[in-house]
Amino acid sequence: MSASILIVDDDFQIVQVCESALKHVGYSVSTAENGRKALAALAIKEFDLILLDIFMPEVDGLEFLNELSQNRAKLKVVAMSGRLHCLKAARQMGAKAILAKPFSLELLLKVVSETLVGESSM
């Protein structure tokens, strides 16, 4: 069975490109446009990994990570942002890996794969 990934980002183009690339290599992918909808998705489905944007409306990525640390600290999260200081904060809050935007699809797939098997330190 393939890993189940939740992409959380308010940028439709990023979601579409990441979803297509991840599905192409066999992952099961769901999406949410903000942290509030992602929390709702977690209430009804288990995910192996969350690909999480930091800047979003309603519940942003850091608020989402804070919520996870209280309820699902072991869930693997890859944080994404164009702001490096936010990625550092996300790492401190429990993100297993980070991706600085813009990133290549090759790097996305590498980080996701390594994070799923517990090897990523990016």
SVG drawing of the C-alpha trace seen along z (x, -y; Angstrom):
<svg xmlns="http://www.w3.org/2000/svg" viewBox="-14 -35 34 37">
<polyline fill="none" stroke="black" stroke-width="0.4" points="0.0,0.0 1.3,-3.4 1.9,-6.2 -0.9,-8.6 0.0,-12.3 -1.9,-15.5 -0.9,-18.6 -1.8,-21.8 -1.4,-25.0 -3.5,-27.9 -1.7,-28.2 -3.7,-26.1 -0.9,-25.9 1.6,-24.5 -1.0,-22.0 -1.8,-20.9 1.9,-20.4 2.8,-18.6 -0.3,-16.4 0.5,-15.4 4.1,-14.6 3.3,-12.6 0.5,-10.6 2.7,-9.9 5.1,-8.0 2.4,-6.1 1.4,-8.1 -2.2,-8.5 -2.8,-12.3 -5.4,-14.5 -5.4,-18.3 -6.5,-21.1 -6.3,-24.8 -5.6,-25.8 -4.8,-24.5 -8.4,-24.5 -9.5,-22.2 -6.4,-20.1 -7.3,-19.6 -10.8,-18.5 -9.2,-16.1 -7.1,-14.6 -10.3,-14.0 -11.6,-11.6 -8.4,-10.0 -4.9,-9.0 -2.0,-10.3 1.6,-9.1 3.0,-12.6 1.8,-16.2 3.3,-18.6 2.6,-21.9 2.8,-25.5 3.5,-28.0 1.6,-31.1 -2.1,-30.4 -5.4,-32.1 -7.4,-31.1 -5.1,-28.6 -1.5,-29.0 1.2,-26.4 2.8,-27.3 -0.6,-27.2 -1.2,-23.9 2.1,-22.5 1.3,-23.8 -2.0,-21.9 -0.2,-18.7 2.4,-18.9 -0.5,-18.7 -2.4,-15.8 -0.3,-14.0 3.4,-14.8 4.6,-11.7 2.9,-12.7 5.6,-13.4 5.5,-17.0 7.5,-18.6 7.2,-22.4 7.3,-24.6 7.9,-28.4 9.9,-31.0 10.9,-32.5 13.8,-30.7 13.2,-32.1 9.7,-30.5 11.2,-27.2 13.6,-27.3 10.6,-28.0 8.7,-25.1 11.7,-22.7 11.7,-23.8 8.0,-23.1 8.4,-19.6 8.6,-19.5 10.7,-16.6 12.0,-18.3 11.7,-21.6 11.5,-22.7 12.4,-26.3 10.2,-27.6 10.6,-27.5 11.8,-23.9 12.2,-21.3 9.9,-18.3 13.0,-16.1 13.8,-17.7 10.2,-17.4 10.1,-13.6 13.5,-13.1 12.5,-14.9 9.1,-13.2 10.7,-9.7 13.4,-10.3 11.0,-11.7 8.7,-8.8 11.5,-6.4 12.9,-8.6 16.2,-9.7 15.5,-13.4 17.4,-16.1 16.7,-18.9"/>
</svg>
